[in-house]
């Protein structure tokens, strides 16, 4: 089983055949940032923005005191937003204006790094990482660990391979492994591939 979490997320099951080598027999997730990819950087960043937008809106409506906490301030700083003349912050217009050199999707996905940096001590950041990794394990990966799944093999006979930019983050990886443990997903082994391209090239060379 291969579980990838970068900007997006996807899980895939591969089976070994003598004549064709590894072939993919099942896939779960990978719907794209508009429809899913929970656990990926874009989904983490989007949740961080929604939280901050809500905080700003509630301040405008007088439902909470003025002032931002560390998490909300870090999100606004990462996005490069500045206060207006009246001291307010129009995060939504800033994000969607199109005046920034980077695409909106890229800016949102890059927020995952900020969230992961804060997760060790900020409860909002930690909650976001926990929810996102829980969804990734329970749903995206969970569909492929269901015995009714096409091409299913027992966990004791299955290696779990973790790949993608987020999997190289120890905080994210730790949160994911915690979700695996909580759900009793005990694989034959768990491997992290730091450089997928390099690993693929080595595999092809070994087959020659």
C-alpha positions in Angstrom: 0.0 0.0 0.0 1.3 3.4 -0.9 0.0 6.5 0.9 1.0 9.8 -0.5 0.5 13.2 1.1 1.9 16.3 -0.6 -0.2 19.1 -2.0 -2.9 16.5 -2.4 -3.4 13.0 -1.1 -4.0 9.5 -2.5 -3.7 5.8 -1.5 -2.9 3.0 -3.9 -2.6 -0.8 -3.6 0.0 -2.7 -5.7 0.4 -6.4 -6.2 3.4 -8.3 -7.4 3.2 -10.4 -10.5 6.0 -12.5 -12.0 5.5 -11.4 -15.6 4.6 -7.7 -15.0 6.2 -6.8 -11.7 4.2 -4.4 -9.5 0.8 -3.5 -10.9 -1.8 -1.2 -9.3 -4.9 -3.1 -8.3 -6.8 -0.4 -6.3 -6.9 3.4 -5.7 -8.6 5.6 -3.1 -8.8 9.3 -3.0 -6.8 11.7 -5.2 -9.9 13.6 -6.1 -8.1 16.9 -6.4 -8.1 20.0 -4.1 -11.6 21.1 -5.1 -13.3 17.9 -4.1 -11.2 16.2 -1.5 -7.5 15.2 -0.9 -7.9 15.5 2.9 -4.6 15.1 4.7 -2.8 17.0 1.9 -1.2 20.4 2.2 -4.0 22.1 0.3 -6.7 20.7 2.6 -4.7 21.6 5.7 -4.1 25.1 4.4 -7.7 25.6 3.5 -8.9 24.6 7.0 -6.4 27.1 8.5 -7.8 29.9 6.3 -11.4 29.0 7.1 -10.6 29.2 10.8 -8.9 32.6 10.4 -11.6 34.0 8.2 -14.2 33.0 10.8 -12.2 34.7 13.5 -11.9 37.9 11.5 -15.6 37.9 10.6 -16.6 37.3 14.2 -14.5 40.3 15.2 -16.2 42.5 12.6 -19.6 41.4 13.9 -18.6 42.1 17.5 -18.9 38.5 18.5 -15.4 38.2 19.8 -12.8 40.7 21.1 -10.4 42.4 18.6 -7.0 40.9 18.3 -5.6 37.7 16.8 -4.0 34.7 18.5 -0.7 33.2 17.4 -2.2 30.8 14.9 -4.4 33.4 13.2 -1.5 35.9 13.1 0.8 33.3 11.6 -1.7 32.5 8.8 -2.2 36.1 7.9 1.6 36.7 7.9 2.3 33.7 5.7 -0.3 34.9 3.2 1.3 38.4 3.2 -1.8 40.2 4.2 -1.7 43.7 5.6 -4.1 45.8 7.6 -6.3 48.4 5.9 -6.4 52.0 7.0 -9.1 51.3 9.6 -6.9 48.5 11.1 -9.1 45.7 9.6 -7.8 42.8 7.5 -9.7 41.8 4.4 -8.2 38.3 4.1 -10.8 37.0 1.6 -10.2 39.9 -0.9 -6.4 39.6 -0.5 -6.5 35.8 -1.2 -8.8 36.0 -4.2 -7.7 39.2 -5.8 -5.2 37.6 -8.1 -2.7 40.3 -7.5 -0.2 38.0 -6.0 2.4 36.3 -8.1 1.7 32.8 -6.7 -1.5 31.0 -7.6 -4.2 30.8 -4.9 -3.8 27.0 -4.7 0.0 27.3 -4.1 -0.5 29.9 -1.4 -3.0 27.8 0.4 -0.9 24.6 0.2 2.1 26.4 1.6 0.2 27.2 4.7 0.5 23.5 5.7 4.1 24.2 6.7 3.0 27.0 9.1 0.3 24.8 10.6 2.8 21.9 11.2 5.3 24.3 12.8 2.7 25.4 15.2 1.2 22.0 15.9 3.7 21.1 18.6 2.3 23.9 21.0 -0.8 25.4 19.4 -4.1 23.6 20.0 -5.8 24.9 16.9 -2.9 23.8 14.6 -2.7 20.4 16.4 -6.5 19.9 16.0 -6.3 20.6 12.3 -3.4 18.1 11.8 -5.2 15.5 13.8 -8.5 15.9 11.8 -6.7 15.8 8.5 -4.5 12.7 9.3 -7.5 11.0 10.8 -9.5 11.5 7.6 -6.6 10.3 5.5 -6.1 7.1 7.6 -9.8 6.4 8.3 -11.2 7.1 4.8 -8.6 7.3 2.1 -6.4 4.5 3.4 -9.3 2.9 5.2 -11.1 1.9 2.0 -8.0 -0.1 0.9 -7.6 -1.8 4.3 -11.3 -3.0 4.3 -11.3 -6.8 3.7 -14.1 -6.3 1.1 -11.8 -4.1 -1.0 -10.7 -5.3 -4.5 -7.3 -6.9 -4.3 -7.3 -6.9 -0.5 -4.4 -8.6 1.3 -4.0 -8.9 5.0 -2.1 -6.2 6.8 0.4 -8.8 8.0 1.3 -9.4 4.4 1.3 -5.7 3.4 4.0 -3.1 3.5 2.8 0.5 3.9 4.9 3.0 2.0 4.6 6.7 2.9 5.6 9.2 0.3 5.1 12.9 -0.5 6.3 16.2 0.9 4.3 16.1 4.1 5.5 12.6 5.0 9.0 14.0 5.3 7.8 16.2 8.2 8.3 14.4 11.5 5.3 16.1 13.1 3.0 15.1 10.3 4.4 11.6 10.2 4.0 11.2 13.9 0.4 12.3 13.8 -0.3 9.8 11.0 1.4 6.9 12.8 -0.7 7.8 15.9 -3.8 7.4 13.8 -2.6 4.0 12.5 -2.0 2.8 16.1 -5.4 4.1 17.3 -7.1 2.1 14.6 -5.1 -1.1 15.1 -3.6 -0.9 11.6 -0.5 -3.1 12.2 1.3 -3.6 8.9 4.1 -5.9 8.1 6.3 -2.8 7.9 6.1 0.9 7.4 8.6 2.7 5.1 9.1 6.3 4.3 10.4 7.2 0.8 12.1 10.6 1.0 12.8 10.9 -2.7 10.4 9.0 -4.9 12.2 9.8 -8.2 15.5 8.5 -6.8 13.9 5.3 -5.4 12.1 4.6 -8.7 15.3 5.0 -10.7 17.2 2.7 -8.3 14.4 0.1 -8.7 14.6 0.2 -12.5 18.4 -0.1 -12.5 18.2 -3.2 -10.2 15.8 -4.9 -12.6 18.2 -4.6 -15.5 
